[in-house]
Amino acid sequence: MEVALCVTSQALGAAARRWVEQSLELVSTGQRRGEVREGLLDGVALTVFAPLHGYVGLAVSGVPLPATDERGLDDVIASIIRACRPD
């Protein structure tokens, strides 16, 4: 069991690193195109991914989410877009 958990943890860590790398590239591309506000890549990316990470954490832990079609995710995404759009 311990070996399987270790392999799973390593695979999960590798997948998380790939996701972060791809996400940073998406934000960087958006900045180059003028679709995402200027600023330090890490800071802008944090503005995008912290709310999503928090939302997912709430969802998987069983916290009741708003009873909307998208379960409140549409409001989270709208907030992220407002925070990251160019001035």
C-alpha positions as CSV (number, residue, x, y, z in Angstrom):
1,M,0.0,0.0,0.0
2,E,2.8,2.4,0.8
3,V,4.5,1.9,-2.5
4,A,1.2,2.5,-4.4
5,L,0.5,5.7,-2.4
6,C,4.0,6.9,-3.2
7,V,3.6,6.3,-6.9
8,T,0.2,7.9,-6.9
9,S,1.6,10.9,-5.0
10,Q,4.4,11.2,-7.5
11,A,2.1,11.0,-10.5
12,L,-0.2,13.6,-8.9
13,G,2.7,15.9,-8.2
14,A,3.9,15.6,-11.8
15,A,0.4,16.3,-13.1
16,A,0.1,19.3,-10.9
17,R,3.4,20.7,-12.2
18,R,2.3,20.2,-15.8
19,W,-1.0,22.0,-15.1
20,V,0.8,24.9,-13.5
21,E,3.2,25.2,-16.4
22,Q,0.4,25.1,-19.0
23,S,-1.6,27.6,-17.0
24,L,1.3,30.0,-16.8
25,E,1.7,29.7,-20.5
26,L,-1.9,30.5,-21.1
27,V,-1.7,33.7,-18.9
28,S,1.5,34.7,-20.7
29,T,-0.1,34.2,-24.1
30,G,-3.1,36.3,-23.0
31,Q,-0.8,39.1,-21.8
32,R,1.1,39.1,-25.1
33,R,-2.2,39.3,-27.0
34,G,-3.4,42.1,-24.7
35,E,-6.3,40.0,-23.4
36,V,-4.9,39.8,-19.9
37,R,-3.7,42.7,-17.8
38,E,0.1,43.4,-17.7
39,G,2.0,42.6,-14.6
40,L,4.3,39.9,-13.1
41,L,3.2,36.6,-14.5
42,D,3.2,34.8,-11.1
43,G,1.0,37.5,-9.6
44,V,-1.5,37.6,-12.4
45,A,-1.6,33.8,-12.6
46,L,-2.3,33.7,-8.8
47,T,-5.3,36.0,-9.4
48,V,-6.7,33.4,-11.8
49,F,-5.8,30.2,-10.1
50,A,-6.3,30.9,-6.3
51,P,-10.1,31.4,-6.7
52,L,-10.4,28.3,-8.9
53,H,-8.3,26.2,-6.4
54,G,-10.4,27.4,-3.5
55,Y,-13.7,26.7,-5.4
56,V,-12.6,23.1,-6.2
57,G,-11.4,22.6,-2.6
58,L,-14.9,23.6,-1.4
59,A,-16.6,21.4,-3.9
60,V,-14.6,18.3,-3.2
61,S,-14.9,18.7,0.6
62,G,-18.7,18.7,0.4
63,V,-19.3,22.3,1.3
64,P,-22.8,23.3,0.0
65,L,-22.4,25.5,-3.1
66,P,-25.0,27.9,-4.5
67,A,-28.0,26.1,-6.1
68,T,-27.4,27.6,-9.5
69,D,-27.0,25.7,-12.8
70,E,-23.3,26.1,-12.6
71,R,-23.3,25.8,-8.8
72,G,-21.8,29.3,-8.5
73,L,-18.8,28.7,-10.7
74,D,-20.0,31.2,-13.2
75,D,-19.7,34.0,-10.5
76,V,-16.2,32.9,-9.7
77,I,-15.1,33.0,-13.4
78,A,-16.8,36.4,-13.9
79,S,-14.8,37.7,-10.9
80,I,-11.6,36.4,-12.3
81,I,-12.2,37.9,-15.7
82,R,-12.9,41.4,-14.1
83,A,-9.7,41.1,-12.1
84,C,-7.5,40.1,-15.0
85,R,-8.8,42.1,-17.9
86,P,-6.6,44.9,-19.2
87,D,-7.3,48.4,-17.9
